[in-house]
Amino acid sequence: MLNVSHVYSSLGTYTFFATCFNPMGNMSGTLDLEITSPAPHALANLTSAVIALNVDTNSAQAELNIDHMYLTGAYNDMDVEVDKGLGGPIDVSTMPAAGHKISVLYTEKGTYTLTVTFKAFGEEVVKTLSLRVGILEFHIEDKPVFAMLDAQQTMFAKSFIVLSGEADAIVNLGHETLRVSFAGNREMFFPATFTEVGEKRLTATMSYLNITEVCEYNVTVFRGCVSTPNLFQVEHRDPSTPMEVLISAVPSVSGRAVRTEECAETENFMYQWKLWRNSGTPPVYTWDKVNIEQPYANSLVLSKYVLEPGLYKAWLELAVTGTTEVVFDEIHIEAFLPSIVAAIAGGGSLQQVIIGDSYFMDAASASYDPASAELDQSSLGPSSLIFNWDCYQLDSEDSVARYTVQFNGDNSYRSLPMCSGVGALPEKGQVTLDTSIFSHGDLALFEVFVLSNIGDRNATAVTVLKMVSGERPAVALKCIWNCEAKLLPNQRAVFEAQVDCETCTEEERASWTYTWSLYKYNPSTKNNEEIPHASWDARITSEPTAQSFDTEGGWWEEDTSYTLKVEVRFSADQTSEASTSIFPDLPPYGGTCDVTPKSGRAVDTMFKFSFPGWKDEYDRPRRDVDQDSQPFLLYSVQQVSDVETPVIYKGGNKPLV
């Protein structure tokens, strides 16, 4: 008998040729041999596709079996990759011996998809397995933390397995036991009433085949002296959906519950606050306690403690004196650093400068960090700003509006030639410019880049200088009223032309003439289009030749920008001019205001005000429903009467009772 062996290094079909010889002659034959990967013959399965979650350990153990149709021992030339469906790293190993078992730990109910990938000799086979952790869900509908004494609650139970017949869940409410049948229905609602005040541990137990699972739900039953157990907006209990605030405008928080008619005269509220800051990386949270100066006050002044960006958790316990009634709630707050404000003091977007004069540009006094006061008290402080200047050469006044309107966001001027002869400007907030290097008619755009030393925050501001020869006073446009970064379009706005001439007499000043011009920016042509004086609205109360521009507002168009320009004529051949860009603010949009109920009785009826859906573009130029948000809006609720209009609430977006 002849034995022949050979090691094959690649897959494929191979043909053996054999010839046998003896003195009588010879005989030949062939044999086809196919060399295949072991991957298609690998096996993976779960011992059980349904497992129960242990209520005591809050965990479930699944068993994954790895096997092979032909191989019995470990095989190092085949890799096995196991994805447990938990979103974590994939486990990689070589093929184990037959009958190998892998234990997988799960800590939450749900349906998980496990994938086992076998790889060998360039071939890959994927096995997909479905695992159900937990066979039963049980709780009060909407999952409240508190339940009212003697008020009927709606209980909810759901089976996550396909029942081949009738199955029951035994529900223990403490004071009574119920049997819930899932015959022909996998979701059940049933009533329950709690007759005792205090913490309750409710359980539901279901058995199916060889699986038994106990579900637990905890609720605190309160008597009703407290108007609501939801001391804060429910959605902010989850750290993944916190209330968002700016560090420069952190609100105070207070529990919104009030005493009801169920309270005795001697029963009052006692408050206790706690505060933590997260030092972990979500979804893992590590809560570090923050010491509170007045933990028993009826409100928590968060601005004293929220001095750095991050996620915070405030907890409030509200107890009723002389009783065992206690309610508690928590709210998560995400604090953000506000944007840096960059500006160049005086003048506006275009200023006329006399060649030969030293021109002073000041960004230090006009730029600021809105959160500097808070940051200076924090471990991140002190706050400071860093300034960098650049100069670009413009070829036409038509492009001034395109670049100087802050909210247009057009910084393509950076591709223009740099100003010749200016050189590197000092890295500080105040710069004195030698204008003798310029020629008559030159347009120089100066950009200041302002960077905060805390957080990845920066902003830019620009101004354009028009160089002219000959002696003449300088003109600056100063905002007197309605001077925010975005103009409030329905309110009065006042701008004034200020002439810098210390030696000019009152008689000379009286001889000067002023001419105001107003331009609307056309984004399609990227040019300014003048609004003729004849088309000025009657609500522009000043004359085009007055020293100031005064308007009652109400006529500015949304989603556009304007340029206001003043020319001051000192003599027949001597003028100076200045201009500024105006961007009307857009009002909040998309929301509603509601009150429930619509009518009631004074003193007795509790009204709930809510303001869902409002959004604002904040510091961006235009609305975008996907980007716009509501965290930084303030809401005001007023009670209107014939005598007065008192404010009954002013603050962030939270339902008000």
C-alpha positions as CSV (number, residue, x, y, z in Angstrom):
1,M,0.0,0.0,0.0
2,L,1.4,3.4,-1.0
3,N,0.7,6.5,1.0
4,V,1.3,10.0,-0.5
5,S,0.9,13.3,1.3
6,H,1.0,16.9,0.2
7,V,0.2,20.3,1.7
8,Y,-1.9,22.6,-0.5
9,S,-1.5,26.4,-0.1
10,S,-4.5,27.6,-2.1
11,L,-8.1,26.6,-2.7
12,G,-9.2,24.8,-5.9
13,T,-9.8,21.5,-7.6
14,Y,-6.7,19.3,-8.1
15,T,-6.5,16.1,-10.3
16,F,-4.3,13.1,-9.2
17,F,-2.7,10.9,-11.9
18,A,-1.6,7.4,-10.9
19,T,0.0,4.6,-13.0
20,C,0.7,1.1,-11.7
21,F,3.3,-1.2,-13.2
22,N,4.0,-4.9,-13.0
23,P,5.6,-7.5,-15.3
24,M,2.2,-8.1,-16.9
25,G,1.6,-4.5,-17.9
26,N,0.3,-1.2,-16.3
27,M,-2.9,0.6,-15.3
28,S,-3.6,4.3,-15.1
29,G,-6.3,6.3,-13.2
30,T,-7.3,9.8,-12.1
31,L,-8.9,11.3,-9.0
32,D,-10.3,14.8,-8.6
33,L,-9.6,16.4,-5.2
34,E,-11.3,19.7,-4.2
35,I,-9.5,21.9,-1.6
36,T,-12.1,24.1,0.2
37,S,-12.0,26.7,3.1
38,P,-13.3,25.4,6.4
39,A,-15.3,28.6,6.9
40,P,-18.6,27.4,5.2
41,H,-18.7,24.4,7.5
42,A,-18.4,26.4,10.7
43,L,-21.5,26.5,13.0
44,A,-22.8,29.1,15.5
45,N,-25.9,29.1,17.6
46,L,-27.4,30.2,20.9
47,T,-28.3,27.7,23.6
48,S,-31.5,29.8,24.0
49,A,-32.7,32.6,21.8
50,V,-34.8,34.0,24.7
51,I,-33.4,34.6,28.2
52,A,-34.7,36.3,31.3
53,L,-33.2,39.4,33.0
54,N,-32.4,38.8,36.7
55,V,-34.1,41.6,38.7
56,D,-31.6,41.3,41.6
57,T,-28.4,41.5,39.5
58,N,-30.0,43.4,36.6
59,S,-28.2,41.1,34.2
60,A,-28.7,38.2,31.9
61,Q,-26.2,35.6,30.7
62,A,-26.4,34.3,27.1
63,E,-24.5,31.2,25.8
64,L,-23.1,31.2,22.3
65,N,-21.9,27.9,20.9
66,I,-19.1,27.7,18.3
67,D,-18.7,24.3,16.5
68,H,-17.7,22.8,13.1
69,M,-19.2,20.1,10.9
70,Y,-15.8,18.3,10.4
71,L,-13.1,19.8,12.6
72,T,-12.9,18.6,16.2
73,G,-9.7,20.2,17.5
74,A,-8.6,23.9,17.5
75,Y,-7.8,25.3,14.1
76,N,-5.4,28.2,14.0
77,D,-5.8,29.0,10.3
78,M,-9.4,30.2,10.8
79,D,-10.3,33.4,12.6
80,V,-13.6,33.9,14.5
81,E,-15.0,37.4,15.0
82,V,-17.9,37.8,17.4
83,D,-20.0,41.0,17.6
84,K,-22.3,40.7,20.6
85,G,-24.7,43.4,19.5
86,L,-23.7,45.8,22.3
87,G,-22.0,48.4,20.2
88,G,-18.6,47.6,21.7
89,P,-15.4,46.1,20.2
90,I,-15.5,42.9,18.2
91,D,-13.9,39.9,19.8
92,V,-11.4,38.2,17.6
93,S,-9.8,34.7,18.1
94,T,-8.8,31.6,16.2
95,M,-11.2,28.6,15.7
96,P,-11.5,26.8,19.1
97,A,-12.1,23.1,19.6
98,A,-15.5,21.6,18.9
99,G,-18.2,22.4,21.4
100,H,-16.7,25.7,22.6
101,K,-19.1,28.0,24.5
102,I,-18.9,31.8,24.9
103,S,-20.8,33.6,27.7
104,V,-22.1,37.1,26.9
105,L,-23.5,39.4,29.7
106,Y,-26.4,41.8,29.0
107,T,-27.7,44.4,31.5
108,E,-30.7,45.8,29.6
109,K,-33.8,44.3,28.1
110,G,-34.1,44.3,24.4
111,T,-33.6,42.4,21.1
112,Y,-30.0,42.0,20.2
113,T,-28.4,40.9,16.9
114,L,-25.2,38.9,17.2
115,T,-23.0,38.2,14.3
116,V,-20.3,35.5,14.1
117,T,-17.8,35.8,11.2
118,F,-15.6,32.9,10.2
119,K,-12.6,33.8,8.0
120,A,-10.1,31.3,6.4
121,F,-8.1,31.3,3.2
122,G,-9.8,34.4,1.8
123,E,-13.3,33.1,2.3
124,E,-15.7,34.7,4.8
125,V,-18.9,33.4,6.2
126,V,-21.3,35.4,8.5
127,K,-23.8,33.8,10.9
128,T,-26.5,36.2,12.2
129,L,-28.3,35.3,15.4
130,S,-31.2,37.1,17.2
131,L,-31.4,37.1,21.0
132,R,-34.3,38.4,23.1
133,V,-33.3,39.5,26.6
134,G,-36.3,39.8,28.9
135,I,-39.7,38.3,28.3
136,L,-41.8,40.8,30.1
137,E,-42.3,44.6,30.5
138,F,-44.2,46.0,33.5
139,H,-44.9,49.5,34.8
140,I,-47.4,52.2,35.3
141,E,-48.3,53.8,31.9
142,D,-45.9,56.7,31.1
143,K,-43.6,55.4,33.8
144,P,-44.2,58.1,36.5
145,V,-41.9,58.3,39.5
146,F,-44.9,59.2,41.7
147,A,-48.6,58.2,41.9
148,M,-51.4,60.0,43.7
149,L,-53.1,58.3,46.7
150,D,-56.5,56.8,45.9
151,A,-56.3,57.8,42.3
152,Q,-56.7,55.1,39.7
153,Q,-53.6,54.3,37.8
154,T,-53.3,52.5,34.4
155,M,-50.9,49.6,34.6
156,F,-49.1,48.3,31.5
157,A,-47.7,44.8,30.9
158,K,-46.2,43.5,27.6
159,S,-45.0,40.0,26.6
160,F,-42.0,39.9,24.3
161,I,-42.3,36.3,23.3
162,V,-44.7,34.7,20.8
163,L,-46.9,32.5,23.0
164,S,-48.1,29.2,21.6
165,G,-50.9,29.2,24.2
166,E,-52.1,31.0,27.2
167,A,-49.7,32.5,29.7
168,D,-50.2,34.5,32.8
169,A,-48.3,37.2,34.7
170,I,-48.7,37.4,38.5
171,V,-48.7,41.1,39.5
172,N,-48.0,42.0,43.1
173,L,-49.1,45.6,44.0
174,G,-48.3,45.3,47.7
175,H,-51.9,45.5,48.9
176,E,-53.3,43.1,46.3
177,T,-52.2,40.5,43.8
178,L,-53.6,40.3,40.2
179,R,-53.4,37.7,37.4
180,V,-52.9,39.1,33.9
181,S,-53.6,36.7,31.0
182,F,-51.8,37.2,27.7
183,A,-54.1,34.8,25.8
184,G,-54.2,36.1,22.2
185,N,-52.8,39.5,23.2
186,R,-49.2,40.5,23.9
187,E,-50.0,43.9,25.5
188,M,-52.4,44.4,28.4
189,F,-53.7,47.5,30.3
190,F,-55.4,47.2,33.6
191,P,-56.4,49.5,36.5
192,A,-54.8,49.8,39.9
193,T,-55.4,52.1,42.9
194,F,-52.9,52.7,45.8
195,T,-54.3,53.2,49.2
196,E,-51.2,53.8,51.2
197,V,-48.6,56.6,51.1
198,G,-45.0,55.8,50.7
199,E,-42.5,53.9,48.5
200,K,-44.0,50.9,46.7
201,R,-42.2,48.0,45.0
202,L,-44.4,46.5,42.4
203,T,-43.5,43.2,40.7
204,A,-44.8,41.0,37.9
205,T,-43.7,37.4,37.4
206,M,-44.2,35.3,34.3
207,S,-43.1,31.8,33.4
208,Y,-42.8,30.4,30.0
209,L,-41.4,26.9,29.2
210,N,-38.3,26.8,31.4
211,I,-37.9,30.6,31.7
212,T,-39.2,32.6,34.7
213,E,-38.7,36.3,34.9
214,V,-39.6,38.9,37.6
215,C,-40.1,42.5,36.6
216,E,-39.8,45.3,39.2
217,Y,-41.2,48.8,39.2
218,N,-40.8,51.3,42.0
219,V,-43.2,54.2,42.6
220,T,-43.7,56.7,45.5
221,V,-47.4,57.2,46.4
222,F,-48.1,60.8,47.7
223,R,-51.2,62.2,49.3
224,G,-51.7,65.3,47.2
225,C,-50.7,68.2,49.3
226,V,-48.1,68.8,46.6
227,S,-49.7,69.8,43.4
228,T,-47.4,67.8,41.1
229,P,-44.6,65.3,41.5
230,N,-42.9,66.6,38.4
231,L,-40.9,69.4,39.9
232,F,-39.1,70.0,36.6
233,Q,-39.7,69.4,32.9
234,V,-39.9,65.6,32.5
235,E,-37.6,65.4,29.5
236,H,-34.7,66.9,31.4
237,R,-34.6,63.9,33.8
238,D,-32.6,62.1,31.2
239,P,-29.0,63.3,31.0
240,S,-29.0,62.8,27.2
241,T,-31.8,65.5,26.9
242,P,-30.6,68.3,29.3
243,M,-31.8,71.8,29.5
244,E,-29.3,73.9,27.6
245,V,-28.0,77.2,28.9
246,L,-25.3,79.7,28.3
247,I,-22.8,80.2,31.0
248,S,-23.3,83.9,30.7
249,A,-27.0,83.6,31.3
250,V,-27.5,80.6,33.7
251,P,-31.0,80.8,35.3
252,S,-32.1,80.0,38.8
253,V,-34.3,76.8,39.1
254,S,-37.2,76.2,41.5
255,G,-39.6,73.3,41.9
256,R,-42.9,74.3,40.3
257,A,-45.1,72.5,42.8
258,V,-47.5,74.5,45.1
259,R,-49.7,73.6,48.1
260,T,-53.1,72.2,47.2
261,E,-56.4,72.4,49.1
262,E,-55.5,68.9,50.5
263,C,-52.9,70.6,52.7
264,A,-53.7,71.4,56.3
265,E,-52.9,74.9,57.5
266,T,-50.0,73.7,59.5
267,E,-48.4,71.8,56.6
268,N,-45.7,73.6,54.7
269,F,-43.0,72.8,52.2
270,M,-39.4,72.1,53.2
271,Y,-36.8,72.1,50.4
272,Q,-33.4,70.4,50.0
273,W,-31.2,70.9,47.0
274,K,-28.2,68.9,45.8
275,L,-26.0,69.6,42.8
276,W,-23.4,67.5,40.9
277,R,-21.2,68.0,37.9
278,N,-20.4,65.2,35.4
279,S,-16.7,64.4,34.9
280,G,-17.3,61.3,32.8
281,T,-17.7,60.9,29.1
282,P,-21.3,60.1,28.1
283,P,-22.9,57.6,28.0
284,V,-20.8,57.0,31.1
285,Y,-21.5,59.6,33.8
286,T,-19.4,60.3,36.8
287,W,-21.1,62.7,39.2
288,D,-18.9,64.9,41.4
289,K,-20.8,66.7,44.2
290,V,-20.9,70.5,44.1
291,N,-21.3,72.2,47.5
292,I,-24.3,74.5,47.8
293,E,-24.3,77.5,50.2
294,Q,-28.0,77.5,50.9
295,P,-29.3,73.9,50.2
296,Y,-32.6,74.6,52.0
297,A,-33.7,77.6,49.9
298,N,-36.8,77.4,47.8
299,S,-34.8,78.0,44.6
300,L,-31.3,77.2,43.5
301,V,-29.2,80.1,42.0
302,L,-27.3,78.0,39.5
303,S,-25.2,81.0,38.3
304,K,-23.2,80.8,41.6
305,Y,-22.1,77.2,40.8
306,V,-22.2,76.7,37.0
307,L,-19.0,78.6,36.1
308,E,-17.6,76.1,33.5
309,P,-19.1,74.3,30.5
310,G,-20.3,70.8,31.2
311,L,-23.2,68.7,32.3
312,Y,-24.8,69.3,35.7
313,K,-27.5,67.5,37.7
314,A,-29.7,69.3,40.2
315,W,-31.8,67.3,42.7
316,L,-34.7,68.7,44.7
317,E,-36.5,67.0,47.6
318,L,-39.7,68.6,48.7
319,A,-41.1,67.4,52.0
320,V,-44.4,68.4,53.7
321,T,-43.9,69.3,57.3
322,G,-45.8,67.1,59.9
323,T,-46.3,64.3,57.4
324,T,-44.4,61.5,55.7
325,E,-45.2,63.0,52.2
326,V,-42.0,63.6,50.2
327,V,-41.6,64.2,46.4
328,F,-38.3,64.6,44.6
329,D,-37.1,65.2,41.1
330,E,-33.9,66.0,39.2
331,I,-33.0,68.1,36.2
332,H,-30.0,67.9,34.0
333,I,-28.4,71.1,32.7
334,E,-25.9,71.4,29.9
335,A,-23.9,74.7,30.1
336,F,-22.2,76.1,27.0
337,L,-19.7,78.8,26.5
338,P,-21.2,81.7,24.5
339,S,-19.7,83.0,21.3
340,I,-16.9,85.6,21.5
341,V,-18.0,89.1,20.5
342,A,-15.6,90.7,18.1
343,A,-15.9,94.4,17.1
344,I,-13.8,97.4,16.1
345,A,-14.8,100.5,18.0
346,G,-16.2,103.5,16.2
347,G,-17.0,104.4,12.7
348,G,-19.0,101.5,11.4
349,S,-18.2,99.5,8.3
350,L,-16.6,102.3,6.1
351,Q,-14.6,105.2,7.3
352,Q,-12.8,107.9,5.5
353,V,-9.2,108.5,6.6
354,I,-6.8,111.4,5.8
355,I,-3.6,110.1,4.3
356,G,-0.7,111.1,6.5
357,D,-2.7,110.9,9.8
358,S,-2.0,108.2,12.3
359,Y,-5.2,106.1,12.5
360,F,-6.1,104.3,15.7
361,M,-8.0,101.0,15.5
362,D,-9.4,99.7,18.7
363,A,-10.8,96.1,19.0
364,A,-9.8,95.6,22.6
365,S,-12.5,97.9,24.1
366,A,-15.3,96.7,21.8
367,S,-14.6,92.9,21.8
368,Y,-15.4,90.8,24.8
369,D,-16.2,87.3,26.2
370,P,-19.7,87.3,27.6
371,A,-18.7,84.6,30.1
372,S,-15.6,86.3,31.4
373,A,-17.0,87.1,34.8
374,E,-18.0,83.5,35.3
375,L,-14.8,82.1,33.9
376,D,-12.6,84.3,36.0
377,Q,-14.2,82.6,39.1
378,S,-13.7,79.1,37.7
379,S,-10.7,76.8,37.5
380,L,-10.4,77.7,33.8
381,G,-9.9,81.4,34.3
382,P,-8.8,84.0,34.0
383,S,-10.4,84.7,30.6
384,S,-8.4,86.7,28.1
385,L,-8.6,87.5,24.4
386,I,-5.9,87.2,21.7
387,F,-5.9,89.5,18.6
388,N,-4.5,89.1,15.1
389,W,-4.9,91.7,12.4
390,D,-4.7,91.4,8.6
391,C,-5.2,94.0,5.8
392,Y,-6.7,93.3,2.3
393,Q,-6.9,95.6,-0.7
394,L,-10.4,96.2,-2.2
395,D,-10.8,97.6,-5.7
396,S,-14.4,99.0,-5.4
397,E,-16.8,100.4,-2.9
398,D,-19.4,98.1,-4.3
399,S,-17.9,95.2,-2.4
400,V,-17.9,96.9,1.0
401,A,-21.3,95.7,2.0
402,R,-20.6,92.2,0.8
403,Y,-17.8,91.9,3.3
404,T,-18.7,94.1,6.2
405,V,-22.2,92.8,7.1
406,Q,-21.3,90.6,10.0
407,F,-24.0,88.0,9.4
408,N,-23.5,87.5,5.7
409,G,-20.5,85.4,6.6
410,D,-18.7,86.2,3.3
411,N,-14.9,86.1,4.0
412,S,-13.8,85.6,0.4
413,Y,-11.9,88.8,0.8
414,R,-9.1,86.6,2.2
415,S,-8.3,85.7,-1.4
416,L,-7.7,89.3,-2.3
417,P,-4.2,90.9,-2.4
418,M,-2.8,91.9,0.9
419,C,-2.3,95.6,1.5
420,S,1.1,96.7,0.1
421,G,3.5,98.1,2.6
422,V,1.4,97.5,5.7
423,G,3.5,94.5,6.9
424,A,2.9,92.5,10.0
425,L,0.5,94.2,12.4
426,P,1.0,93.9,16.2
427,E,-0.8,91.0,17.9
428,K,-2.8,93.2,20.3
429,G,-6.2,94.7,20.5
430,Q,-5.2,98.3,19.7
431,V,-3.2,99.2,16.6
432,T,-2.0,102.6,15.3
433,L,-1.8,102.6,11.6
434,D,0.6,104.8,9.5
435,T,-1.6,105.9,6.6
436,S,1.2,107.6,4.7
437,I,1.9,104.3,2.8
438,F,-1.5,104.6,1.1
439,S,-2.6,106.6,-2.0
440,H,-5.7,108.6,-2.6
441,G,-8.7,106.4,-3.2
442,D,-7.2,103.2,-1.7
443,L,-9.7,100.9,0.0
444,A,-8.2,98.9,2.8
445,L,-10.2,96.2,4.6
446,F,-8.8,95.4,8.1
447,E,-9.8,92.2,9.7
448,V,-9.3,91.4,13.4
449,F,-9.4,87.8,14.4
450,V,-10.3,87.5,18.1
451,L,-9.5,84.2,19.9
452,S,-10.4,83.2,23.4
453,N,-7.9,81.4,25.6
454,I,-10.7,79.2,27.0
455,G,-12.6,76.9,24.7
456,D,-12.4,76.6,20.9
457,R,-14.0,80.0,20.4
458,N,-13.2,82.8,18.0
459,A,-14.8,85.6,16.0
460,T,-13.8,88.2,13.4
461,A,-14.7,91.8,12.8
462,V,-13.9,94.0,9.8
463,T,-13.8,97.6,8.8
464,V,-13.0,99.3,5.6
465,L,-10.8,102.5,5.4
466,K,-11.1,104.8,2.4
467,M,-7.9,106.8,2.0
468,V,-8.3,110.4,0.9
469,S,-5.8,113.3,0.5
470,G,-6.1,116.8,1.9
471,E,-7.0,118.1,5.3
472,R,-10.6,117.5,6.4
473,P,-12.4,116.4,9.6
474,A,-13.0,112.7,10.2
475,V,-16.6,111.4,10.4
476,A,-17.8,108.5,12.4
477,L,-21.2,106.9,12.6
478,K,-22.3,106.1,16.1
479,C,-25.3,104.0,17.2
480,I,-27.3,105.8,19.9
481,W,-30.3,103.5,20.2
482,N,-31.0,99.8,19.3
483,C,-27.3,98.9,19.1
484,E,-27.2,95.1,19.5
485,A,-25.3,93.0,16.9
486,K,-28.7,92.5,15.2
487,L,-31.1,95.4,15.1
488,L,-34.5,94.9,16.6
489,P,-36.6,95.7,13.5
490,N,-39.8,96.8,15.3
491,Q,-38.1,99.2,17.8
492,R,-36.8,102.7,17.4
493,A,-33.2,103.0,16.1
494,V,-31.0,106.1,16.2
495,F,-27.6,106.7,14.5
496,E,-25.6,109.9,14.7
497,A,-22.9,111.4,12.6
498,Q,-20.0,112.5,14.8
499,V,-17.3,114.8,13.4
500,D,-13.9,114.8,14.9
501,C,-12.7,118.4,14.7
502,E,-11.4,120.0,17.9
503,T,-10.5,123.3,16.2
504,C,-13.8,123.8,14.4
505,T,-15.9,126.7,15.6
506,E,-19.7,126.6,16.1
507,E,-20.2,128.8,13.1
508,E,-18.2,126.3,10.9
509,R,-20.2,123.4,12.3
510,A,-23.5,125.2,11.5
511,S,-22.4,125.5,7.9
512,W,-21.9,121.8,7.4
513,T,-24.5,119.8,5.5
514,Y,-25.4,116.2,6.0
515,T,-26.7,113.7,3.5
516,W,-28.0,110.3,4.6
517,S,-28.3,107.4,2.2
518,L,-29.8,103.9,2.8
519,Y,-29.0,100.8,0.8
520,K,-30.5,97.4,0.7
521,Y,-28.1,94.4,0.0
522,N,-29.0,92.2,-2.9
523,P,-27.6,88.7,-2.2
524,S,-27.9,87.6,-5.8
525,T,-25.7,90.4,-7.2
526,K,-23.8,90.9,-3.9
527,N,-24.2,94.6,-4.4
528,N,-26.0,97.4,-2.5
529,E,-29.1,98.9,-4.1
530,E,-30.0,102.4,-2.9
531,I,-33.5,103.1,-1.4
532,P,-34.4,106.6,-2.8
533,H,-35.3,109.3,-0.3
534,A,-38.8,109.4,-1.9
535,S,-39.3,105.8,-0.9
536,W,-38.4,106.3,2.7
537,D,-41.2,105.2,5.0
538,A,-43.0,107.8,7.1
539,R,-41.7,106.0,10.1
540,I,-38.2,107.3,9.3
541,T,-38.8,110.5,11.4
542,S,-35.6,112.3,10.6
543,E,-34.9,114.3,7.4
544,P,-32.2,113.0,5.0
545,T,-30.2,116.2,5.7
546,A,-30.4,115.9,9.5
547,Q,-27.3,115.2,11.7
548,S,-28.9,112.0,12.9
549,F,-30.9,109.2,11.4
550,D,-34.0,108.3,13.4
551,T,-36.6,105.6,12.7
552,E,-39.5,104.2,14.6
553,G,-38.9,100.8,13.0
554,G,-41.5,98.4,11.8
555,W,-40.4,98.6,8.1
556,W,-37.1,96.7,8.1
557,E,-37.4,93.5,6.0
558,E,-36.4,90.2,7.5
559,D,-33.6,88.0,6.1
560,T,-31.7,90.9,4.5
561,S,-29.1,93.6,5.4
562,Y,-28.8,97.3,4.9
563,T,-26.0,99.9,4.7
564,L,-26.5,103.3,6.2
565,K,-24.2,106.0,4.9
566,V,-23.7,109.6,5.8
567,E,-21.8,112.2,3.9
568,V,-20.7,115.5,5.6
569,R,-19.9,118.4,3.3
570,F,-17.6,121.0,4.8
571,S,-17.0,123.1,1.7
572,A,-17.6,122.9,-2.0
573,D,-14.6,120.5,-2.5
574,Q,-14.3,119.0,0.9
575,T,-16.4,116.1,2.2
576,S,-16.1,113.1,4.5
577,E,-18.2,110.0,4.8
578,A,-18.9,107.0,6.9
579,S,-21.2,104.0,6.8
580,T,-22.4,101.1,8.9
581,S,-24.0,97.8,8.2
582,I,-27.4,96.9,9.7
583,F,-28.8,93.4,10.0
584,P,-32.4,93.1,11.3
585,D,-33.0,90.3,13.8
586,L,-35.5,87.6,13.0
587,P,-38.2,86.9,15.6
588,P,-38.6,83.4,17.1
589,Y,-40.8,81.2,15.0
590,G,-42.6,77.8,14.7
591,G,-44.0,77.6,18.2
592,T,-47.3,77.8,20.0
593,C,-48.5,78.9,23.4
594,D,-51.1,76.9,25.3
595,V,-52.9,76.9,28.6
596,T,-54.7,74.0,30.2
597,P,-57.6,74.2,31.2
598,K,-59.0,77.0,29.1
599,S,-61.2,78.2,32.0
600,G,-61.5,77.8,35.7
601,R,-62.1,79.3,39.1
602,A,-59.9,81.8,40.8
603,V,-57.7,80.4,43.6
604,D,-59.0,76.8,43.0
605,T,-58.0,76.0,39.5
606,M,-54.4,75.2,38.6
607,F,-53.5,76.3,35.1
608,K,-50.6,74.9,33.1
609,F,-48.8,77.1,30.5
610,S,-46.6,75.6,27.9
611,F,-44.6,77.0,24.9
612,P,-43.7,74.1,22.6
613,G,-41.9,74.3,19.3
614,W,-40.3,77.8,19.4
615,K,-37.0,78.2,17.5
616,D,-34.5,80.9,16.7
617,E,-31.5,81.3,14.4
618,Y,-29.5,82.9,17.3
619,D,-26.3,84.3,15.8
620,R,-26.6,82.8,12.3
621,P,-27.8,85.0,9.4
622,R,-30.9,82.9,8.3
623,R,-33.4,80.4,9.6
624,D,-32.7,76.7,9.3
625,V,-35.3,74.4,10.9
626,D,-32.6,71.7,11.3
627,Q,-30.0,73.9,13.0
628,D,-32.2,76.4,14.8
629,S,-32.9,75.6,18.5
630,Q,-34.7,76.9,21.6
631,P,-32.2,76.7,24.5
632,F,-31.5,80.4,24.6
633,L,-35.0,81.8,24.3
634,L,-36.7,83.6,27.2
635,Y,-40.5,83.4,27.7
636,S,-42.7,85.9,29.4
637,V,-46.3,85.2,30.7
638,Q,-48.3,88.2,31.6
639,Q,-51.8,88.6,33.1
640,V,-53.6,91.4,31.3
641,S,-56.3,93.4,33.2
642,D,-57.8,96.8,33.0
643,V,-55.6,98.1,35.8
644,E,-52.2,96.5,35.2
645,T,-50.2,93.8,33.3
646,P,-48.1,91.9,35.9
647,V,-45.5,89.4,34.7
648,I,-46.3,86.0,36.3
649,Y,-43.4,84.2,34.7
650,K,-40.2,85.1,32.9
651,G,-37.5,82.5,32.1
652,G,-36.6,79.5,30.1
653,N,-38.9,77.1,28.2
654,K,-40.5,74.9,30.8
655,P,-44.2,74.2,31.5
656,L,-45.4,76.5,34.2
657,V,-48.1,75.6,36.7
